[in-house]
Amino acid sequence: MILTKDPIFPQVLNIINVVLIFLTGLVTYLSWRTAKKANELQLLPLLSIYFRGTSTRDRKIRIRNIGKSPAYNIKIASFTILITDVQKVWKLDLRLTGTNVLVPEEERDLTLIGTSNGKRANMEDYLVLFLDPDAEHERNRISLVMTFTNAEGNNYYSQIETGVGGLFIKPARRLDICGKLYLYFRRSWDNLIQGYYKFKWKFTQPYIKQPKRSG
């Protein structure tokens, strides 16, 4: 009986070929991903928000695109504050009116609309004071979210932090599943807090501290 053995060399050669094909595919994928990322950065607008004006009454919030590509469908989350003493929900909406697009190097004032318990109220100057990083009063830092779309139709979000210490805008992130979940839980938490206080206020009276009387 004659015993035959398969040669080892062809098997090793096959393994080497598989490894080379895998490495070639990996390098091609990484190159494609790097080129795609570079192109995405070229098309990513850079939105900057800042305050202008010297007095409280003429203090304005402006937005500017300092990137190389236009930004579309710009939205900024409303700023909400609960005034428990008088049982009020004060809200400031920051809107880009007109055509909702900012081309490179364009800047505009944001339209500010203030409401109290859902009703229009002329209190924009007072609410801006809470957001103003140059305001000289103690308050917690405030975080808002800005969303926008780039020229390819990709959606992004960025956080705006303002208050004591200055105003900072975090780098924009793609609004993928993780981003959408983050924004969803953020909105849900805010709605939960407001719902709790609105329910509580139905059974309690507003507390307004009265000045002390002399004599």
Backbone as a printed PyTorch tensor [residue, N CA C, xyz], in Angstrom:
tensor([[[  0.8580,  -1.1930,   0.0000],
         [  0.0000,   0.0000,   0.0000],
         [  0.8860,   1.2320,   0.0000]],

        [[  0.5710,   2.1890,  -0.8300],
         [  1.3760,   3.4020,  -0.9680],
         [  0.6570,   4.5450,  -0.2650]],

        [[  1.3230,   5.1850,   0.6720],
         [  0.7600,   6.3340,   1.3950],
         [  1.2270,   7.6180,   0.7390]],

        [[  0.2970,   8.5090,   0.4790],
         [  0.6490,   9.7910,  -0.1360],
         [  0.2740,  10.9260,   0.7960]],

        [[  1.0520,  11.9260,   0.8170],
         [  0.8080,  13.1190,   1.6460],
         [  0.7030,  14.3510,   0.7510]],

        [[ -0.3060,  15.2090,   1.0990],
         [ -0.4230,  16.4650,   0.3610],
         [  0.7620,  17.3520,   0.6810]],

        [[  1.3160,  18.0300,  -0.2830],
         [  2.4520,  18.9210,   0.0030],
         [  2.0130,  20.1120,   0.8510]],

        [[  2.8750,  20.5690,   1.7370],
         [  2.5710,  21.6750,   2.6450],
         [  2.6700,  23.0150,   1.9380]],

        [[  3.5730,  23.1430,   0.9870],
         [  3.8310,  24.4300,   0.3610],
         [  2.5920,  25.0560,  -0.2840]],

        [[  1.7980,  24.3230,  -1.0460],
         [  0.5890,  24.9450,  -1.6260],
         [ -0.3780,  25.4550,  -0.5760]],

        [[ -0.4780,  24.7430,   0.5600],
         [ -1.3790,  25.1850,   1.6220],
         [ -0.9000,  26.5000,   2.2400]],

        [[  0.4080,  26.5680,   2.4770],
         [  0.9760,  27.8000,   3.0280],
         [  0.7960,  28.9520,   2.0550]],

        [[  0.9850,  28.6530,   0.7610],
         [  0.8230,  29.6900,  -0.2670],
         [ -0.6140,  30.2050,  -0.3040]],

        [[ -1.5620,  29.3040,  -0.1370],
         [ -2.9650,  29.7220,  -0.1120],
         [ -3.2610,  30.6250,   1.0760]],

        [[ -2.6960,  30.2690,   2.2230],
         [ -2.8960,  31.0860,   3.4210],
         [ -2.3110,  32.4780,   3.2270]],

        [[ -1.1080,  32.5210,   2.6240],
         [ -0.4590,  33.8100,   2.3800],
         [ -1.3050,  34.6580,   1.4390]],

        [[ -1.8540,  34.0230,   0.4090],
         [ -2.7040,  34.7530,  -0.5340],
         [ -3.9410,  35.3170,   0.1470]],

        [[ -4.5420,  34.5220,   1.0500],
         [ -5.7230,  35.0040,   1.7700],
         [ -5.3670,  36.1910,   2.6480]],

        [[ -4.2260,  36.1020,   3.3300],
         [ -3.7880,  37.2100,   4.1990],
         [ -3.5230,  38.4600,   3.3760]],

        [[ -2.8620,  38.2980,   2.2160],
         [ -2.5620,  39.4520,   1.3590],
         [ -3.8440,  40.0960,   0.8330]],

        [[ -4.8190,  39.2490,   0.4480],
         [ -6.1020,  39.7950,  -0.0200],
         [ -6.7930,  40.5700,   1.0950]],

        [[ -6.7460,  40.0070,   2.3130],
         [ -7.3620,  40.6860,   3.4570],
         [ -6.6860,  42.0230,   3.7470]],

        [[ -5.3420,  42.0210,   3.7340],
         [ -4.6140,  43.2560,   4.0040],
         [ -4.8530,  44.2920,   2.9160]],

        [[ -4.9200,  43.8380,   1.6690],
         [ -5.1910,  44.7630,   0.5660],
         [ -6.5760,  45.4040,   0.7230]],

        [[ -7.5530,  44.5660,   1.0730],
         [ -8.9010,  45.0900,   1.3020],
         [ -8.9440,  46.0540,   2.4710]],

        [[ -8.1950,  45.7380,   3.5350],
         [ -8.1690,  46.6040,   4.7150],
         [ -7.5490,  47.9580,   4.3830]],

        [[ -6.4230,  47.9340,   3.6500],
         [ -5.7670,  49.1880,   3.2680],
         [ -6.6730,  50.0180,   2.3690]],

        [[ -7.3540,  49.3490,   1.4320],
         [ -8.2740,  50.0610,   0.5400],
         [ -9.4160,  50.6990,   1.3220]],

        [[ -9.9520,  49.9480,   2.2790],
         [-11.0520,  50.4800,   3.0990],
         [-10.5910,  51.6580,   3.9330]],

        [[ -9.4130,  51.5580,   4.5610],
         [ -8.9080,  52.6470,   5.3860],
         [ -8.6220,  53.8890,   4.5480]],

        [[ -8.1110,  53.6940,   3.3420],
         [ -7.8430,  54.8240,   2.4480],
         [ -9.1520,  55.5010,   2.0460]],

        [[-10.1570,  54.6740,   1.7160],
         [-11.4750,  55.2210,   1.3570],
         [-12.0900,  55.9760,   2.5350]],

        [[-11.9480,  55.4080,   3.7240],
         [-12.5220,  56.0500,   4.9160],
         [-11.8190,  57.3710,   5.2060]],

        [[-10.4870,  57.4010,   5.0530],
         [ -9.7390,  58.6340,   5.2900],
         [-10.1280,  59.7140,   4.2830]],

        [[-10.2540,  59.3170,   2.9890],
         [-10.6450,  60.2840,   1.9650],
         [-12.0650,  60.7930,   2.2100]],

        [[-12.9550,  59.9020,   2.6360],
         [-14.3360,  60.3050,   2.9190],
         [-14.3890,  61.2630,   4.0980]],

        [[-13.5800,  60.9860,   5.1220],
         [-13.5510,  61.8580,   6.2970],
         [-13.0050,  63.2320,   5.9330]],

        [[-11.9600,  63.2590,   5.1030],
         [-11.3850,  64.5340,   4.6840],
         [-12.3930,  65.3440,   3.8760]],

        [[-13.1360,  64.6740,   2.9960],
         [-14.1540,  65.3660,   2.2080],
         [-15.2850,  65.8690,   3.0980]],

        [[-15.6400,  65.0750,   4.1100],
         [-16.7010,  65.4780,   5.0340],
         [-16.2850,  66.7170,   5.8290]],

        [[-15.0170,  66.7560,   6.2480],
         [-14.5310,  67.9180,   6.9930],
         [-14.5260,  69.1670,   6.1220]],

        [[-14.2480,  68.9840,   4.8220],
         [-14.2770,  70.1220,   3.9110],
         [-15.6830,  70.6910,   3.7770]],

        [[-16.6880,  69.8080,   3.8770],
         [-18.0760,  70.2320,   3.7100],
         [-18.7640,  70.5130,   5.0510]],

        [[-18.0130,  70.5000,   6.1340],
         [-18.6070,  70.7000,   7.4590],
         [-18.5770,  72.1830,   7.8240]],

        [[-19.7390,  72.8240,   7.9420],
         [-19.7610,  74.2270,   8.3770],
         [-19.2550,  74.3570,   9.8060]],

        [[-18.7150,  75.5160,  10.1260],
         [-18.2890,  75.8230,  11.4950],
         [-19.1060,  77.0240,  11.9660]],

        [[-20.0550,  76.7630,  12.8370],
         [-20.9650,  77.8010,  13.3000],
         [-20.5020,  78.3500,  14.6390]],

        [[-20.3990,  79.6620,  14.7020],
         [-19.9590,  80.3510,  15.9180],
         [-21.0690,  81.2600,  16.4230]],

        [[-21.2920,  81.2460,  17.7200],
         [-22.2970,  82.0970,  18.3540],
         [-21.6010,  83.0270,  19.3320]],

        [[-21.9850,  84.2890,  19.2980],
         [-21.3770,  85.2460,  20.2110],
         [-22.3580,  86.3710,  20.5150]],

        [[-22.0450,  87.1470,  21.5320],
         [-22.9050,  88.2420,  21.9850],
         [-22.2890,  89.5690,  21.5640]],

        [[-23.1640,  90.4920,  21.1450],
         [-22.7170,  91.8300,  20.7800],
         [-23.6140,  92.8520,  21.4470]],

        [[-23.0640,  94.0390,  21.6760],
         [-23.8160,  95.0940,  22.3480],
         [-23.1940,  95.4030,  23.6990]],

        [[-23.3030,  96.6560,  24.1060],
         [-22.6500,  97.0820,  25.3410],
         [-23.5800,  97.0850,  26.5470]],

        [[-24.8510,  97.3390,  26.3340],
         [-25.7900,  97.3860,  27.4500],
         [-26.7510,  96.2080,  27.3870]],

        [[-27.4480,  95.9710,  28.4750],
         [-28.3940,  94.8550,  28.5370],
         [-29.4840,  94.9930,  27.4920]],

        [[-29.9480,  96.1990,  27.2540],
         [-31.0700,  96.4040,  26.3440],
         [-30.6890,  96.1350,  24.8900]],

        [[-29.4570,  96.4780,  24.4930],
         [-29.0830,  96.2670,  23.0930],
         [-28.1860,  95.0340,  22.9040]],

        [[-28.1670,  94.1590,  23.9000],
         [-27.3770,  92.9360,  23.7970],
         [-28.0300,  91.9890,  22.7900]],

        [[-27.2780,  91.5570,  21.8020],
         [-27.7810,  90.6930,  20.7510],
         [-26.9650,  89.4010,  20.6990]],

        [[-27.6220,  88.3410,  20.2380],
         [-26.9320,  87.0760,  20.0140],
         [-26.8090,  86.8720,  18.5120]],

        [[-25.5900,  86.7100,  18.0440],
         [-25.3400,  86.5610,  16.6140],
         [-24.7580,  85.1850,  16.3250]],

        [[-24.9720,  84.7420,  15.0970],
         [-24.4330,  83.4650,  14.6460],
         [-23.6680,  83.7040,  13.3550]],

        [[-22.5290,  83.0410,  13.2110],
         [-21.6770,  83.2340,  12.0370],
         [-21.1290,  81.8880,  11.5700]],

        [[-21.0440,  81.7240,  10.2690],
         [-20.4580,  80.5250,   9.6790],
         [-19.0110,  80.8350,   9.3010]],

        [[-18.0770,  80.3060,  10.0740],
         [-16.6580,  80.5530,   9.8100],
         [-16.0270,  79.3850,   9.0520]],

        [[-16.8590,  78.4650,   8.5720],
         [-16.3540,  77.3410,   7.7920],
         [-16.2860,  77.6600,   6.3110]],

        [[-16.0430,  76.6270,   5.4960],
         [-15.8940,  76.7900,   4.0500],
         [-17.0850,  76.2360,   3.2710]],

        [[-18.1450,  75.8780,   3.9850],
         [-19.3070,  75.2920,   3.3310],
         [-20.5670,  75.8310,   3.9930]],

        [[-21.6740,  75.9620,   3.2390],
         [-22.9010,  76.5010,   3.8290],
         [-23.5350,  75.5350,   4.8230]],

        [[-24.3020,  76.1070,   5.7450],
         [-25.0640,  75.3290,   6.7290],
         [-26.5400,  75.5510,   6.4760]],

        [[-27.3040,  74.4630,   6.5220],
         [-28.7350,  74.5210,   6.2520],
         [-29.5200,  74.0540,   7.4840]],

        [[-30.7870,  74.4410,   7.5230],
         [-31.7240,  73.9330,   8.5320],
         [-31.1460,  74.0620,   9.9420]],

        [[-30.6980,  75.2580,  10.2740],
         [-30.0710,  75.5030,  11.5760],
         [-31.1510,  75.6540,  12.6440]],

        [[-31.0110,  74.9040,  13.7140],
         [-31.9520,  74.9900,  14.8250],
         [-31.1860,  75.0010,  16.1440]],

        [[-31.6570,  75.8300,  17.0650],
         [-31.0600,  75.9080,  18.3990],
         [-32.1340,  75.5970,  19.4140]],

        [[-31.8340,  74.7020,  20.3310],
         [-32.8120,  74.3020,  21.3400],
         [-33.2160,  75.4970,  22.1900]],

        [[-34.4750,  75.5270,  22.5820],
         [-34.9760,  76.6100,  23.4270],
         [-34.2970,  76.5790,  24.7950]],

        [[-34.0980,  77.7580,  25.3430],
         [-33.5870,  77.8760,  26.7110],
         [-34.7790,  78.0070,  27.6450]],

        [[-34.8790,  77.1020,  28.6250],
         [-36.0150,  77.0870,  29.5410],
         [-35.5220,  77.1970,  30.9720]],

        [[-36.2200,  77.9970,  31.7560],
         [-35.8940,  78.1370,  33.1570],
         [-37.1830,  78.0850,  33.9730]],

        [[-37.1540,  77.3660,  35.0770],
         [-38.3130,  77.2320,  35.9530],
         [-38.1910,  78.2230,  37.1010]],

        [[-39.1750,  79.1000,  37.2310],
         [-39.2170,  80.0540,  38.3330],
         [-40.2440,  79.5290,  39.3340]],

        [[-39.7690,  78.7770,  40.3010],
         [-40.6840,  78.0740,  41.2030],
         [-41.4190,  79.0220,  42.1390]],

        [[-40.8230,  80.1650,  42.4930],
         [-41.4790,  81.0830,  43.4300],
         [-42.8100,  81.5890,  42.8880]],

        [[-42.8710,  81.8270,  41.5870],
         [-44.0990,  82.3470,  40.9880],
         [-44.7520,  81.3180,  40.0670]],

        [[-44.2070,  80.0940,  40.0610],
         [-44.7530,  78.9950,  39.2800],
         [-44.8640,  79.3490,  37.7950]],

        [[-43.7120,  79.7160,  37.2320],
         [-43.6630,  80.0880,  35.8260],
         [-42.6010,  79.2600,  35.0940]],

        [[-42.9170,  78.9280,  33.8540],
         [-41.9360,  78.3180,  32.9620],
         [-41.5750,  79.3650,  31.9180]],

        [[-40.3830,  79.9160,  32.0500],
         [-39.9240,  80.9290,  31.1050],
         [-39.0940,  80.2610,  30.0220]],

        [[-39.3670,  80.6440,  28.7890],
         [-38.6790,  80.0220,  27.6610],
         [-38.2100,  81.0910,  26.6820]],

        [[-37.0180,  80.8850,  26.1610],
         [-36.4530,  81.7860,  25.1540],
         [-36.1350,  80.9660,  23.9110]],

        [[-36.8190,  81.2740,  22.8100],
         [-36.5510,  80.6180,  21.5280],
         [-35.5620,  81.4530,  20.7290]],

        [[-34.5310,  80.7970,  20.1970],
         [-33.5080,  81.4490,  19.3810],
         [-33.6570,  80.9350,  17.9570]],

        [[-34.0370,  81.8230,  17.0390],
         [-34.3570,  81.4000,  15.6860],
         [-33.5550,  82.1810,  14.6430]],

        [[-33.2490,  81.4780,  13.5700],
         [-32.6480,  82.1120,  12.3960],
         [-33.7720,  82.3600,  11.4050]],

        [[-34.2270,  83.6010,  11.3320],
         [-35.3750,  83.9060,  10.4840],
         [-34.9550,  84.0770,   9.0300]],

        [[-35.9530,  84.1230,   8.1600],
         [-35.6680,  84.2460,   6.7350],
         [-35.2310,  82.9070,   6.1630]],

        [[-34.3920,  82.9380,   5.1410],
         [-33.8620,  81.7180,   4.5430],
         [-32.9250,  81.0420,   5.5350]],

        [[-33.2590,  79.8220,   5.9060],
         [-32.4840,  79.1420,   6.9450],
         [-31.2240,  78.5150,   6.3610]],

        [[-30.3080,  79.3740,   5.9800],
         [-29.0190,  78.9330,   5.4640],
         [-27.9930,  80.0250,   5.7600]],

        [[-26.7910,  79.6080,   6.1270],
         [-25.6870,  80.5340,   6.3370],
         [-24.5430,  80.1180,   5.4230]],

        [[-24.2060,  80.9870,   4.4810],
         [-23.0770,  80.7080,   3.6000],
         [-21.7940,  81.0600,   4.3430]],

        [[-20.6410,  80.6130,   3.8580],
         [-19.3780,  80.9320,   4.5310],
         [-19.1800,  82.4330,   4.7450]],

        [[-18.7250,  82.7860,   5.9310],
         [-18.4400,  84.1540,   6.3600],
         [-19.6960,  85.0100,   6.5430]],

        [[-20.8670,  84.4190,   6.4560],
         [-22.0930,  85.1860,   6.6920],
         [-22.4440,  85.1430,   8.1730]],

        [[-22.9760,  86.2520,   8.6880],
         [-23.4220,  86.2930,  10.0730],
         [-24.7320,  87.0700,  10.1570]],

        [[-25.5400,  86.6660,  11.1480],
         [-26.8470,  87.2960,  11.3260],
         [-27.2260,  87.3130,  12.7960]],

        [[-28.1430,  88.2480,  13.1400],
         [-28.7180,  88.2390,  14.4760],
         [-29.7260,  87.1080,  14.5820]],

        [[-29.7620,  86.4790,  15.7500],
         [-30.8080,  85.5000,  16.0150],
         [-32.0420,  86.2260,  16.5320]],

        [[-33.1960,  85.8310,  16.0590],
         [-34.4500,  86.3870,  16.5650],
         [-34.7900,  85.7120,  17.8860]],

        [[-35.0900,  86.5160,  18.8990],
         [-35.3600,  86.0010,  20.2410],
         [-36.8370,  86.1870,  20.5670]],

        [[-37.4750,  85.1370,  21.0270],
         [-38.8830,  85.1800,  21.3940],
         [-39.0320,  84.6070,  22.7990]],

        [[-39.5230,  85.4240,  23.7300],
         [-39.7050,  84.9890,  25.1060],
         [-41.1510,  84.6560,  25.4060]],

        [[-41.3650,  83.6120,  26.1810],
         [-42.7110,  83.2270,  26.6030],
         [-42.7070,  82.8960,  28.0920]],

        [[-43.8690,  83.0710,  28.7070],
         [-44.0650,  82.7160,  30.1140],
         [-45.2870,  81.8190,  30.1910]],

        [[-45.0780,  80.5720,  30.6180],
         [-46.1420,  79.5690,  30.6400],
         [-46.8470,  79.4550,  29.2850]],

        [[-46.0370,  79.5250,  28.2290],
         [-46.5480,  79.3460,  26.8840],
         [-47.1320,  80.5770,  26.2390]],

        [[-47.2110,  81.6890,  26.9730],
         [-47.7750,  82.9220,  26.4220],
         [-46.6630,  83.9210,  26.1350]],

        [[-46.8150,  84.6360,  25.0230],
         [-45.8030,  85.6140,  24.6060],
         [-45.5840,  86.6480,  25.6850]],

        [[-44.3050,  86.9340,  25.9820],
         [-43.9500,  87.9100,  27.0060],
         [-42.7090,  88.6660,  26.5550]],

        [[-42.7020,  89.9650,  26.7500],
         [-41.5570,  90.7930,  26.3650],
         [-40.4900,  90.7360,  27.4620]],

        [[-39.7680,  89.6390,  27.4870],
         [-38.7810,  89.4330,  28.5280],
         [-37.4660,  88.9090,  27.9430]],

        [[-37.2520,  89.1870,  26.6450],
         [-36.0540,  88.6810,  25.9840],
         [-34.7770,  89.2170,  26.6280]],

        [[-34.7620,  90.5190,  26.9590],
         [-33.5570,  91.1080,  27.5460],
         [-33.1950,  90.4200,  28.8520]],

        [[-34.2090,  90.1120,  29.6460],
         [-33.9620,  89.4810,  30.9390],
         [-33.4640,  88.0500,  30.7660]],

        [[-34.0410,  87.3010,  29.8200],
         [-33.6280,  85.9200,  29.6040],
         [-32.2390,  85.8340,  28.9810]],

        [[-31.9090,  86.7930,  28.1160],
         [-30.5660,  86.8250,  27.5360],
         [-29.5190,  86.9820,  28.6270]],

        [[-29.8970,  87.6730,  29.7080],
         [-28.9680,  87.8700,  30.8170],
         [-28.5010,  86.5420,  31.3900]],

        [[-29.3700,  85.5360,  31.4000],
         [-28.9880,  84.2210,  31.9170],
         [-27.9820,  83.5310,  31.0110]],

        [[-28.0550,  83.8100,  29.7040],
         [-27.1640,  83.1640,  28.7440],
         [-25.8640,  83.9170,  28.5380]],

        [[-25.8740,  85.2020,  28.8380],
         [-24.7300,  86.0690,  28.5470],
         [-23.5030,  85.6390,  29.3570]],

        [[-22.4120,  85.2290,  28.7120],
         [-21.2180,  84.8150,  29.4540],
         [-20.5220,  85.9620,  30.1690]],

        [[-20.8450,  87.2140,  29.7840],
         [-20.2130,  88.3700,  30.4200],
         [-21.0470,  88.9540,  31.5610]],

        [[-22.2310,  88.3760,  31.7940],
         [-23.0970,  88.9000,  32.8570],
         [-22.4610,  88.6270,  34.2190]],

        [[-22.4690,  89.6410,  35.0620],
         [-21.8220,  89.5290,  36.3720],
         [-22.8360,  89.1380,  37.4480]],

        [[-23.2930,  87.9120,  37.3930],
         [-24.1600,  87.3910,  38.4480],
         [-23.9470,  85.8840,  38.5110]],

        [[-24.2120,  85.3260,  39.6780],
         [-23.9700,  83.9100,  39.8820],
         [-25.0970,  83.0720,  39.2770]],

        [[-24.7410,  82.0810,  38.4790],
         [-25.6970,  81.1300,  37.9510],
         [-24.9150,  79.9440,  37.3950]],

        [[-25.6200,  78.8490,  37.2530],
         [-24.9910,  77.6490,  36.7240],
         [-24.7440,  77.7950,  35.2250]],

        [[-23.7670,  77.0420,  34.7440],
         [-23.5310,  77.0340,  33.3080],
         [-24.7040,  76.3700,  32.5960]],

        [[-24.9950,  76.8400,  31.4120],
         [-26.1640,  76.3930,  30.6570],
         [-25.6990,  75.7070,  29.3780]],

        [[-26.3180,  74.5890,  29.0680],
         [-25.9820,  73.8300,  27.8660],
         [-27.1660,  73.8050,  26.9170]],

        [[-26.9370,  74.2520,  25.6830],
         [-27.9410,  74.1970,  24.6280],
         [-27.4150,  73.3160,  23.4980]],

        [[-28.3130,  72.8980,  22.6350],
         [-27.9280,  72.0530,  21.5040],
         [-28.2980,  72.7410,  20.2010]],

        [[-27.3690,  72.7300,  19.2570],
         [-27.6000,  73.2880,  17.9290],
         [-27.4810,  72.1590,  16.9070]],

        [[-28.4380,  72.0870,  15.9880],
         [-28.3880,  71.0960,  14.9160],
         [-28.3710,  71.8060,  13.5630]],

        [[-27.7620,  71.1680,  12.5730],
         [-27.6970,  71.7510,  11.2330],
         [-27.3740,  70.6530,  10.2280]],

        [[-27.4480,  71.0140,   8.9530],
         [-27.2020,  70.0810,   7.8520],
         [-26.1180,  70.6480,   6.9470]],

        [[-25.2390,  69.7870,   6.4490],
         [-24.1910,  70.2720,   5.5520],
         [-24.6300,  70.1480,   4.0960]],

        [[-23.7230,  70.4480,   3.1720],
         [-24.0780,  70.4960,   1.7530],
         [-24.4370,  69.1340,   1.1800]],

        [[-24.0030,  68.0510,   1.8250],
         [-24.3290,  66.7130,   1.3480],
         [-25.6090,  66.1650,   1.9660]],

        [[-26.2420,  66.9550,   2.8180],
         [-27.4710,  66.4990,   3.4500],
         [-27.2580,  65.7230,   4.7280]],

        [[-26.0250,  65.6950,   5.2580],
         [-25.7490,  65.0050,   6.5110],
         [-26.0970,  65.9110,   7.6870]],

        [[-26.7030,  65.3410,   8.6960],
         [-27.1320,  66.1030,   9.8660],
         [-26.0980,  66.0060,  10.9840]],

        [[-25.9220,  67.1360,  11.6840],
         [-24.9570,  67.2170,  12.7700],
         [-25.5820,  67.9290,  13.9630]],

        [[-24.9450,  67.7260,  15.1270],
         [-25.3550,  68.4660,  16.3140],
         [-24.1160,  68.9080,  17.0830]],

        [[-24.2710,  70.0060,  17.7940],
         [-23.1650,  70.5540,  18.5790],
         [-23.7270,  71.1520,  19.8570]],

        [[-22.9690,  71.0550,  20.9350],
         [-23.3870,  71.6080,  22.2140],
         [-22.7970,  72.9970,  22.4220]],

        [[-23.6350,  73.8820,  22.9480],
         [-23.2130,  75.2430,  23.2870],
         [-23.2600,  75.3790,  24.8050]],

        [[-22.1550,  75.6810,  25.4260],
         [-22.1030,  75.8810,  26.8650],
         [-21.7680,  77.3400,  27.1400]],

        [[-22.5830,  77.9830,  27.9500],
         [-22.3920,  79.3920,  28.2390],
         [-22.6450,  79.6630,  29.7100]],

        [[-22.1430,  80.7860,  30.1530],
         [-22.2950,  81.1660,  31.5540],
         [-20.9760,  81.6420,  32.1160]],

        [[-20.8160,  81.4970,  33.4380],
         [-19.5810,  81.9130,  34.0950],
         [-18.4050,  81.1410,  33.4990]],

        [[-17.3910,  81.8520,  33.0480],
         [-16.2260,  81.2130,  32.4390],
         [-16.1700,  81.3480,  30.9340]],

        [[-17.2560,  81.8740,  30.3190],
         [-17.2360,  82.0920,  28.8770],
         [-18.2110,  81.2110,  28.1240]],

        [[-18.1760,  81.3490,  26.8050],
         [-19.0550,  80.5980,  25.9150],
         [-18.2040,  79.6530,  25.0760]],

        [[-18.5980,  78.3760,  25.0490],
         [-17.8410,  77.3710,  24.3150],
         [-18.7890,  76.5720,  23.4150]],

        [[-18.3320,  76.2930,  22.2010],
         [-19.0810,  75.4580,  21.2650],
         [-18.2530,  74.2100,  20.9970]],

        [[-18.8030,  73.0630,  21.3440],
         [-18.0840,  71.8120,  21.1630],
         [-18.0960,  71.4090,  19.6920]],

        [[-17.0740,  70.6680,  19.2510],
         [-17.0360,  70.2370,  17.8450],
         [-18.2960,  69.4750,  17.4620]],

        [[-18.7510,  69.7040,  16.2340],
         [-19.9740,  69.0670,  15.7520],
         [-19.7710,  67.5600,  15.5900]],

        [[-20.8400,  66.8180,  15.8570],
         [-20.8360,  65.3720,  15.6990],
         [-21.9560,  64.9610,  14.7480]],

        [[-21.7300,  63.8690,  14.0380],
         [-22.7590,  63.3640,  13.1250],
         [-23.9840,  62.9420,  13.9390]],

        [[-25.1450,  63.3210,  13.4490],
         [-26.3810,  62.9750,  14.1360],
         [-26.7920,  61.5540,  13.7310]],

        [[-26.0400,  60.5880,  14.2560],
         [-26.3310,  59.1860,  13.9840],
         [-27.2810,  58.6460,  15.0480]],

        [[-27.3550,  57.3380,  15.1740],
         [-28.2710,  56.7340,  16.1410],
         [-27.9330,  57.1650,  17.5610]],

        [[-26.6400,  57.1720,  17.8900],
         [-26.2210,  57.5810,  19.2360],
         [-26.5840,  59.0390,  19.4920]],

        [[-26.3710,  59.8960,  18.4910],
         [-26.7140,  61.3050,  18.6360],
         [-28.2080,  61.5140,  18.8150]],

        [[-29.0060,  60.7700,  18.0400],
         [-30.4540,  60.8920,  18.1500],
         [-30.9440,  60.4200,  19.5160]],

        [[-30.3400,  59.3460,  20.0290],
         [-30.7110,  58.8640,  21.3670],
         [-30.3520,  59.8890,  22.4340]],

        [[-29.1840,  60.5180,  22.2740],
         [-28.7730,  61.5450,  23.2370],
         [-29.7610,  62.7050,  23.2530]],

        [[-30.1390,  63.2010,  22.0720],
         [-31.0840,  64.3140,  22.0020],
         [-32.4590,  63.9060,  22.5160]],

        [[-32.8550,  62.6600,  22.2460],
         [-34.1630,  62.1750,  22.7210],
         [-34.2160,  62.1400,  24.2470]],

        [[-33.1910,  61.5600,  24.8720],
         [-33.1770,  61.4820,  26.3320],
         [-33.0260,  62.8630,  26.9560]],

        [[-32.3220,  63.7490,  26.2800],
         [-32.1820,  65.1110,  26.7870],
         [-33.5420,  65.8130,  26.8010]],

        [[-34.2910,  65.7340,  25.7000],
         [-35.6230,  66.3320,  25.6320],
         [-36.5770,  65.6730,  26.6230]],

        [[-36.4830,  64.3520,  26.7290],
         [-37.3720,  63.6280,  27.6400],
         [-37.1260,  64.0400,  29.0840]],

        [[-35.8690,  64.2200,  29.4510],
         [-35.5490,  64.6300,  30.8180],
         [-36.0920,  66.0280,  31.1040]],

        [[-35.9110,  66.9560,  30.1630],
         [-36.4310,  68.3090,  30.3450],
         [-37.9540,  68.2950,  30.4740]],

        [[-38.6180,  67.5060,  29.6270],
         [-40.0830,  67.4220,  29.6970],
         [-40.5350,  66.7970,  31.0150]],

        [[-39.7650,  65.8320,  31.5030],
         [-40.1130,  65.1850,  32.7700],
         [-40.0250,  66.1720,  33.9250]],

        [[-38.9630,  66.9650,  33.9540],
         [-38.8040,  67.9530,  35.0230],
         [-39.9140,  68.9920,  34.9700]],

        [[-40.2090,  69.4950,  33.7770],
         [-41.2800,  70.4770,  33.6510],
         [-42.6300,  69.8770,  34.0320]],

        [[-42.8730,  68.6410,  33.6030],
         [-44.1320,  67.9830,  33.9390],
         [-44.2920,  67.7940,  35.4390]],

        [[-43.1990,  67.4800,  36.1030],
         [-43.2490,  67.2970,  37.5550],
         [-43.6540,  68.5890,  38.2580]],

        [[-43.0150,  69.6920,  37.8820],
         [-43.3170,  70.9650,  38.5340],
         [-44.7150,  71.4550,  38.1800]],

        [[-45.1460,  71.2770,  36.9400],
         [-46.4940,  71.7070,  36.5600],
         [-47.5560,  70.9290,  37.3400]],

        [[-47.3100,  69.6430,  37.5360],
         [-48.2330,  68.8310,  38.3260],
         [-48.2250,  69.2690,  39.7890]],

        [[-47.0430,  69.5250,  40.3050],
         [-46.9050,  69.9510,  41.6980],
         [-47.5750,  71.2990,  41.9270]],

        [[-47.4740,  72.2140,  40.9630],
         [-48.0380,  73.5520,  41.1180],
         [-49.5700,  73.5370,  41.1510]],

        [[-50.1820,  72.4690,  40.6510],
         [-51.6400,  72.3960,  40.6960],
         [-52.1690,  72.2890,  42.1270]],

        [[-51.3110,  71.8450,  43.0410],
         [-51.7500,  71.6180,  44.4190],
         [-51.0750,  72.5570,  45.4070]],

        [[-50.3050,  73.5140,  44.9160],
         [-49.6240,  74.4580,  45.7970],
         [-49.8380,  75.8760,  45.2860]],

        [[-49.6810,  76.8290,  46.1890],
         [-49.8130,  78.2330,  45.8470],
         [-48.4370,  78.8320,  45.5650]],

        [[-48.3700,  79.8020,  44.6650],
         [-47.0750,  80.4570,  44.4050],
         [-46.5430,  81.1150,  45.6710]],

        [[-45.2480,  81.0540,  45.8240],
         [-44.6130,  81.7160,  46.9630],
         [-43.8280,  82.9100,  46.4440]],

        [[-44.2530,  84.0810,  46.8550],
         [-43.5620,  85.3290,  46.5010],
         [-43.1500,  86.0020,  47.7890]],

        [[-41.8860,  86.1430,  47.9870],
         [-41.3910,  86.7250,  49.2350],
         [-41.7570,  88.1930,  49.3100]],

        [[-42.4250,  88.5730,  50.3990],
         [-42.8550,  89.9410,  50.6030],
         [-41.7930,  90.7030,  51.3930]],

        [[-41.6160,  91.9960,  51.0900],
         [-40.6460,  92.7770,  51.8810],
         [-41.1160,  92.9530,  53.3110]],

        [[-40.1770,  93.0180,  54.2210],
         [-40.5070,  93.1740,  55.6280],
         [-41.0230,  94.5970,  55.8970]],

        [[-42.0320,  94.6600,  56.7340],
         [-42.5860,  95.9710,  57.0820],
         [-41.9120,  96.4990,  58.3520]],

        [[-41.6190,  97.7870,  58.3260],
         [-40.9790,  98.3910,  59.5110],
         [-42.0460,  98.7860,  60.5280]],

        [[-41.6840,  98.7310,  61.8080],
         [-42.6170,  99.1170,  62.8810],
         [-43.5900,  98.0090,  63.1690]]])
